[in-house]
Amino acid sequence: MPYAITLGLDRASAARIENLWRLLDDAGLSRSMPQLGYTPHLTLAEDLASAMAAHAMELLATSWQPFTARLDCLDLVRFRPVEILWRQTLEHFIF
């Protein structure tokens, strides 16, 4: 079974992402996140075997230092092969 490593967001940031998910859901564009019950997160690694996931968790937990981050861009990404199809910087967007 493959595993993913994610970072959860604080309540205020999560609420903003959930609002964007609702916007997409209301427009009929994407219902997967709310329907699957996901909470807003950042994915650090995915498709890891259990031993790799355990090692990654240990490495991240022992190296963790709090930080503040700002989002820089919005990407449209295709998988298999991974390719960024479109990118918009977010300096003009306020969420």
Backbone as a chain_set.jsonl record, in Angstrom:
{"seq": "MPYAITLGLDRASAARIENLWRLLDDAGLSRSMPQLGYTPHLTLAEDLASAMAAHAMELLATSWQPFTARLDCLDLVRFRPVEILWRQTLEHFIF", "coords": {"N": [[0.848, -1.177, 0.0], [0.702, 2.159, -0.941], [1.921, 5.189, 0.6], [1.473, 8.617, 1.763], [3.042, 11.693, 2.717], [1.996, 14.397, 4.544], [1.392, 17.877, 5.375], [-0.577, 19.442, 7.758], [-2.821, 22.275, 7.864], [-3.164, 25.408, 9.67], [-6.161, 26.536, 11.395], [-7.251, 28.946, 10.286], [-5.962, 29.16, 7.776], [-6.742, 26.712, 6.669], [-9.494, 27.096, 6.497], [-9.652, 28.992, 4.462], [-8.73, 27.532, 2.264], [-10.708, 25.54, 2.214], [-12.867, 27.153, 1.491], [-12.155, 27.75, -1.152], [-12.29, 25.176, -2.228], [-15.06, 24.755, -1.951], [-15.973, 26.703, -3.709], [-15.116, 25.613, -6.179], [-16.579, 23.235, -6.067], [-19.246, 24.21, -6.012], [-19.337, 25.26, -8.56], [-19.389, 22.993, -9.999], [-17.034, 21.822, -10.778], [-15.097, 20.359, -9.315], [-15.456, 17.905, -6.983], [-14.108, 16.193, -5.408], [-12.38, 16.626, -3.12], [-14.035, 17.621, -0.869], [-15.937, 15.492, -0.861], [-14.386, 13.238, -0.346], [-13.614, 13.764, 2.182], [-11.256, 15.022, 2.856], [-8.948, 17.068, 4.654], [-7.648, 20.378, 4.356], [-4.314, 20.488, 3.158], [-0.718, 20.202, 2.669], [1.128, 18.344, 0.441], [3.998, 16.521, 1.01], [5.373, 14.268, 0.214], [4.631, 11.434, -1.823], [3.17, 8.268, -2.733], [4.797, 6.379, -1.416], [6.496, 3.483, -0.236], [5.913, 1.477, 2.713], [8.237, 1.28, 4.418], [9.817, 3.358, 3.443], [8.108, 5.501, 3.956], [8.012, 5.459, 6.761], [10.683, 6.07, 7.35], [10.829, 8.628, 6.18], [8.962, 10.032, 7.772], [10.24, 9.916, 10.286], [12.603, 11.348, 9.724], [11.545, 13.895, 8.989], [10.12, 14.58, 11.344], [12.158, 14.775, 13.259], [13.645, 16.83, 12.26], [12.079, 19.031, 12.156], [11.135, 22.451, 12.094], [9.25, 25.217, 13.049], [7.548, 27.349, 10.685], [6.546, 30.163, 8.691], [4.611, 30.499, 5.837], [4.016, 31.765, 2.543], [1.807, 31.535, -0.162], [2.861, 31.212, -3.502], [2.257, 30.659, -6.183], [-0.225, 29.393, -8.465], [-0.813, 26.345, -9.859], [-1.505, 24.332, -12.759], [-1.323, 21.019, -13.089], [-0.276, 18.145, -14.816], [-0.309, 14.648, -14.42], [1.795, 11.805, -14.803], [3.194, 11.707, -17.605], [4.673, 13.955, -15.177], [3.92, 17.303, -15.544], [3.965, 20.787, -15.639], [1.336, 22.567, -16.727], [0.2, 25.061, -16.74], [0.733, 28.161, -15.119], [0.079, 30.563, -12.65], [1.073, 33.449, -11.087], [0.534, 34.479, -7.712], [0.513, 37.035, -6.711], [-1.318, 38.978, -7.373], [-3.652, 38.066, -6.422], [-5.929, 37.853, -3.754], [-6.812, 35.959, -1.09]], "CA": [[0.0, 0.0, 0.0], [1.497, 3.391, -0.946], [1.628, 6.189, 1.626], [1.836, 10.003, 1.472], [3.405, 12.522, 3.863], [1.345, 15.698, 4.359], [1.374, 18.866, 6.443], [-1.88, 20.057, 7.973], [-2.804, 23.733, 7.944], [-3.856, 26.001, 10.807], [-7.597, 26.696, 11.129], [-7.53, 30.076, 9.392], [-5.514, 28.796, 6.428], [-7.59, 25.612, 6.213], [-10.796, 27.663, 6.139], [-9.516, 29.647, 3.154], [-8.651, 26.471, 1.256], [-12.037, 24.937, 2.136], [-13.696, 28.08, 0.71], [-11.804, 27.547, -2.564], [-12.86, 23.881, -2.61], [-16.507, 24.956, -2.102], [-16.135, 27.458, -4.947], [-15.001, 24.639, -7.266], [-17.71, 22.318, -5.93], [-20.456, 24.93, -6.424], [-19.268, 25.444, -10.014], [-19.447, 21.673, -10.627], [-15.724, 21.519, -11.365], [-14.369, 19.353, -8.542], [-16.107, 17.556, -5.72], [-13.346, 15.117, -4.779], [-11.845, 16.932, -1.792], [-15.076, 17.548, 0.158], [-16.572, 14.172, -0.825], [-13.471, 12.276, 0.256], [-13.403, 14.128, 3.574], [-9.902, 15.523, 3.088], [-8.748, 18.38, 5.24], [-6.608, 21.07, 3.592], [-2.964, 20.038, 3.505], [0.347, 20.271, 1.672], [1.737, 17.03, 0.293], [5.455, 16.577, 0.936], [5.827, 13.08, -0.52], [3.522, 10.52, -2.078], [3.467, 6.98, -3.36], [5.922, 5.787, -0.703], [6.33, 2.186, 0.417], [5.822, 1.68, 4.164], [9.556, 1.528, 5.013], [10.228, 4.704, 3.04], [7.241, 6.438, 4.671], [8.472, 5.485, 8.154], [11.948, 6.809, 7.367], [10.522, 10.031, 5.889], [8.321, 10.6, 8.964], [11.276, 10.097, 11.308], [13.475, 12.429, 9.275], [10.817, 15.159, 9.083], [9.788, 14.877, 12.74], [13.363, 15.161, 14.005], [14.236, 18.017, 11.638], [11.034, 20.037, 12.034], [11.197, 23.769, 12.699], [8.078, 25.981, 12.593], [7.783, 28.385, 9.693], [5.399, 30.814, 8.078], [4.768, 30.428, 4.382], [3.045, 32.435, 1.685], [1.669, 30.844, -1.434], [3.482, 31.996, -4.55], [1.673, 30.454, -7.499], [-1.284, 28.421, -8.666], [-0.378, 25.542, -11.004], [-2.259, 23.241, -13.345], [-0.309, 19.984, -13.258], [-0.68, 16.843, -15.353], [0.501, 13.564, -13.875], [2.172, 10.656, -15.643], [4.329, 12.288, -16.883], [4.39, 15.207, -14.472], [4.221, 18.478, -16.359], [3.2, 21.983, -15.287], [0.706, 23.033, -17.955], [-0.168, 26.478, -16.608], [1.116, 28.733, -13.822], [-0.309, 31.952, -12.406], [1.578, 33.955, -9.815], [-0.577, 34.866, -6.84], [0.7, 38.363, -6.133], [-2.485, 39.794, -7.653], [-4.821, 37.411, -5.847], [-6.061, 37.898, -2.303], [-7.79, 34.941, -0.671]], "C": [[0.892, 1.239, 0.0], [1.004, 4.381, 0.104], [2.032, 7.568, 1.126], [2.191, 10.688, 2.779], [2.809, 13.9, 3.611], [1.541, 16.587, 5.577], [-0.037, 19.416, 6.553], [-1.737, 21.561, 8.109], [-3.504, 24.204, 9.217], [-5.298, 26.282, 10.403], [-7.906, 27.813, 10.139], [-7.131, 29.749, 7.953], [-6.393, 27.696, 5.856], [-8.948, 26.141, 5.764], [-10.738, 28.334, 4.768], [-9.464, 28.614, 2.027], [-10.013, 25.798, 1.094], [-12.997, 25.835, 1.353], [-13.422, 27.933, -0.787], [-12.366, 26.216, -3.064], [-14.364, 24.011, -2.833], [-16.809, 25.716, -3.388], [-16.09, 26.514, -6.149], [-16.177, 23.665, -7.256], [-18.995, 22.972, -6.428], [-20.506, 25.135, -7.939], [-19.325, 24.111, -10.758], [-18.133, 21.229, -11.228], [-14.963, 20.431, -10.627], [-15.072, 19.133, -7.216], [-15.257, 16.596, -4.906], [-12.886, 15.435, -3.363], [-12.933, 16.885, -0.719], [-15.7, 16.153, 0.268], [-15.681, 13.129, -0.16], [-13.162, 12.608, 1.712], [-11.994, 14.61, 3.886], [-9.94, 16.845, 3.84], [-7.642, 19.056, 4.436], [-5.209, 20.693, 4.101], [-1.995, 20.345, 2.364], [0.985, 18.888, 1.612], [3.239, 17.194, 0.13], [6.021, 15.413, 0.127], [4.625, 12.174, -0.721], [4.027, 9.26, -2.751], [4.699, 6.323, -2.75], [5.562, 4.401, -0.178], [6.405, 2.417, 1.922], [7.174, 1.972, 4.81], [10.045, 2.934, 4.67], [9.407, 5.752, 3.781], [7.685, 6.567, 6.123], [9.767, 6.281, 8.271], [11.7, 8.3, 7.129], [9.893, 10.706, 7.104], [9.348, 10.864, 10.057], [12.178, 11.273, 10.962], [12.785, 13.783, 9.438], [10.521, 15.545, 10.525], [10.999, 15.344, 13.533], [14.013, 16.425, 13.461], [13.294, 19.208, 11.642], [11.364, 21.321, 12.76], [10.004, 24.555, 12.162], [8.47, 27.049, 11.566], [6.461, 28.983, 9.258], [5.632, 30.813, 6.582], [3.685, 31.241, 3.698], [2.988, 31.663, 0.384], [2.127, 31.774, -2.559], [2.792, 31.852, -5.897], [0.579, 29.39, -7.438], [-0.924, 27.672, -9.943], [-1.454, 24.58, -11.467], [-1.227, 22.189, -13.726], [-0.941, 18.725, -13.824], [0.251, 15.8, -14.75], [0.705, 12.483, -14.928], [2.227, 11.02, -17.112], [3.942, 13.613, -16.224], [4.84, 16.373, -15.345], [3.344, 19.634, -15.88], [2.663, 22.575, -16.586], [0.402, 24.523, -17.935], [0.237, 26.941, -15.223], [0.691, 30.188, -13.77], [0.293, 32.384, -11.076], [0.412, 34.516, -9.015], [-0.433, 36.265, -6.258], [-0.508, 39.262, -6.356], [-3.75, 39.234, -7.05], [-4.805, 37.543, -4.339], [-7.145, 36.912, -1.927], [-8.338, 35.298, 0.688]], "O": [[1.762, 1.36, 0.863], [-0.177, 4.405, 0.449], [2.825, 7.693, 0.192], [1.693, 10.304, 3.837], [3.082, 14.511, 2.578], [1.82, 16.104, 6.674], [-0.629, 19.815, 5.55], [-0.661, 22.064, 8.43], [-4.334, 23.488, 9.777], [-5.628, 26.269, 9.217], [-8.738, 27.639, 9.249], [-7.882, 30.031, 7.02], [-6.753, 27.742, 4.679], [-9.492, 25.682, 4.759], [-11.693, 28.243, 3.998], [-10.074, 28.797, 0.974], [-10.434, 25.513, -0.027], [-13.853, 25.331, 0.625], [-14.347, 27.985, -1.597], [-12.861, 26.132, -4.188], [-14.897, 23.449, -3.789], [-17.783, 25.414, -4.077], [-16.935, 26.606, -7.04], [-16.707, 23.313, -8.31], [-19.75, 22.359, -7.182], [-21.586, 25.18, -8.53], [-19.313, 24.082, -11.988], [-18.109, 20.355, -12.095], [-14.248, 19.651, -11.256], [-15.255, 20.062, -6.431], [-15.656, 16.218, -3.804], [-12.995, 14.581, -2.483], [-12.768, 16.166, 0.267], [-15.964, 15.683, 1.375], [-16.18, 12.231, 0.518], [-12.517, 11.819, 2.404], [-11.578, 14.609, 5.044], [-10.864, 17.641, 3.67], [-6.78, 18.37, 3.888], [-4.967, 20.597, 5.304], [-2.399, 20.695, 1.255], [1.343, 18.329, 2.649], [3.706, 17.906, -0.76], [7.03, 15.561, -0.563], [3.711, 12.146, 0.103], [5.145, 9.198, -3.263], [5.54, 5.778, -3.464], [4.439, 4.179, 0.273], [6.909, 3.451, 2.361], [7.251, 2.841, 5.679], [10.622, 3.618, 5.516], [9.944, 6.781, 4.192], [7.729, 7.675, 6.658], [9.925, 7.078, 9.195], [12.296, 9.142, 7.801], [10.253, 11.836, 7.434], [9.327, 11.922, 10.686], [12.48, 12.101, 11.821], [13.381, 14.719, 9.972], [10.656, 16.713, 10.892], [10.877, 16.219, 14.391], [14.848, 17.029, 14.134], [13.665, 20.288, 11.181], [11.819, 21.298, 13.903], [9.765, 24.565, 10.955], [9.582, 27.576, 11.589], [5.399, 28.387, 9.435], [6.737, 31.099, 6.119], [2.577, 31.386, 4.214], [4.011, 31.191, -0.112], [1.817, 32.966, -2.563], [2.741, 32.806, -6.673], [0.484, 28.61, -6.491], [-0.748, 28.288, -10.995], [-2.228, 24.07, -10.657], [-0.366, 22.427, -14.572], [-2.001, 18.29, -13.375], [1.448, 16.039, -14.59], [-0.121, 12.29, -15.819], [1.306, 10.635, -17.833], [3.013, 14.294, -16.657], [5.977, 16.424, -15.815], [2.131, 19.483, -15.732], [3.429, 23.026, -17.438], [0.353, 25.17, -18.981], [0.1, 26.195, -14.254], [0.908, 30.949, -14.712], [0.047, 31.751, -10.049], [-0.58, 34.973, -9.584], [-1.208, 36.636, -5.377], [-0.708, 40.217, -5.605], [-4.812, 39.85, -7.149], [-3.76, 37.361, -3.713], [-8.277, 37.021, -2.397], [-9.175, 34.574, 1.226]]}, "num_chains": 1, "name": "protein.A"}
